[in-house]
């Protein structure tokens, strides 16, 4: 089984990636989910995929999730991504940005 870190999980590419994982649960495990501020969408993803770590760029959203999901590590801040993806086999970067 391959452990996946999905960066940008609540966006279009992120949700399509989760569709693939959902269809191949015997091959893939979501270890890390990362999102901006879409707290409603990430809550549903946490409930379904049970990652060990969730990263939010919105600090307030991270605090809310940390209280709501005490068994999951919830992080925020510039170094959170670097520290969390080390143990993953695959990193999917679905974060919107510019080149």
C-alpha positions as CSV (number, residue, x, y, z in Angstrom):
1,X,0.0,0.0,0.0
2,X,1.3,3.5,-0.9
3,X,0.9,6.4,1.5
4,X,-0.2,9.6,-0.1
5,X,0.1,13.2,0.9
6,X,-2.5,15.3,-1.0
7,X,-1.8,19.0,-1.0
8,X,-4.8,21.0,-2.1
9,X,-7.3,18.3,-1.3
10,X,-10.5,20.4,-1.4
11,X,-9.9,21.8,-4.9
12,X,-10.9,20.2,-8.2
13,X,-7.7,18.2,-8.7
14,X,-7.6,17.2,-5.1
15,X,-11.2,15.9,-5.1
16,X,-10.5,14.0,-8.4
17,X,-7.4,12.5,-6.7
18,X,-9.6,11.3,-3.8
19,X,-12.0,9.7,-6.3
20,X,-9.1,7.6,-7.6
21,X,-8.0,6.7,-4.1
22,X,-11.6,5.8,-3.2
23,X,-11.7,3.4,-6.2
24,X,-8.4,1.9,-5.3
25,X,-8.5,1.6,-1.5
26,X,-6.4,-1.6,-1.6
27,X,-3.5,0.3,-3.2
28,X,-3.6,3.7,-1.6
29,X,-3.9,5.3,1.8
30,X,-4.3,9.0,2.5
31,X,-1.7,9.8,5.1
32,X,-1.8,13.7,4.8
33,X,-4.5,16.1,3.6
34,X,-3.7,19.8,3.1
35,X,-6.1,22.6,2.3
36,X,-6.4,26.3,2.6
37,X,-9.5,27.3,4.5
38,X,-12.4,25.0,3.2
39,X,-13.2,23.7,6.6
40,X,-16.5,22.0,5.6
41,X,-14.9,20.1,2.8
42,X,-11.9,19.0,4.8
43,X,-14.1,17.8,7.6
44,X,-15.8,15.4,5.2
45,X,-12.5,14.2,3.9
46,X,-11.1,13.6,7.4
47,X,-14.1,11.6,8.3
48,X,-13.9,9.4,5.2
49,X,-10.2,9.0,4.7
50,X,-8.9,9.2,8.3
51,X,-5.5,10.8,7.6
52,X,-2.9,10.9,10.3
53,X,-2.1,14.5,9.6
54,X,-4.1,17.5,8.3
55,X,-2.5,20.8,7.3
56,X,-4.4,24.0,7.0
57,X,-3.1,27.3,5.8
58,X,-5.8,29.1,7.7
59,X,-4.7,29.1,11.4
60,X,-8.2,29.5,12.8
61,X,-9.5,26.6,10.7
62,X,-6.5,24.5,12.0
63,X,-7.4,25.3,15.6
64,X,-11.0,24.3,15.0
65,X,-10.1,21.0,13.4
66,X,-7.6,20.3,16.1
67,X,-10.3,20.5,18.7
68,X,-12.8,18.5,16.6
69,X,-10.4,15.7,15.7
70,X,-8.1,15.1,18.7
71,X,-6.6,11.9,17.3
72,X,-5.3,13.6,14.2
73,X,-2.3,15.8,14.1
74,X,-3.4,19.2,12.7
75,X,-0.7,21.7,11.6
76,X,-0.5,25.1,10.2
77,X,2.4,27.3,9.2
78,X,5.1,27.5,6.5
79,X,7.1,24.4,7.7
80,X,4.1,22.1,8.1
81,X,4.2,20.8,4.6
82,X,7.9,20.0,4.6
83,X,7.7,18.1,7.9
84,X,4.6,16.1,7.1
85,X,5.3,14.7,3.6
86,X,8.6,13.0,4.5
87,X,7.0,9.6,5.4
88,X,4.8,9.5,2.3
89,X,5.5,7.4,-0.8
90,X,3.6,9.8,-3.1
91,X,3.0,13.6,-2.9
92,X,0.2,15.0,-5.1
93,X,0.6,18.7,-5.5
94,X,-2.9,20.1,-6.3
95,X,-2.2,23.5,-4.8
96,X,-3.2,26.5,-7.0
97,X,-0.3,28.8,-7.7
98,X,1.8,30.2,-10.4
99,X,5.0,29.1,-12.1
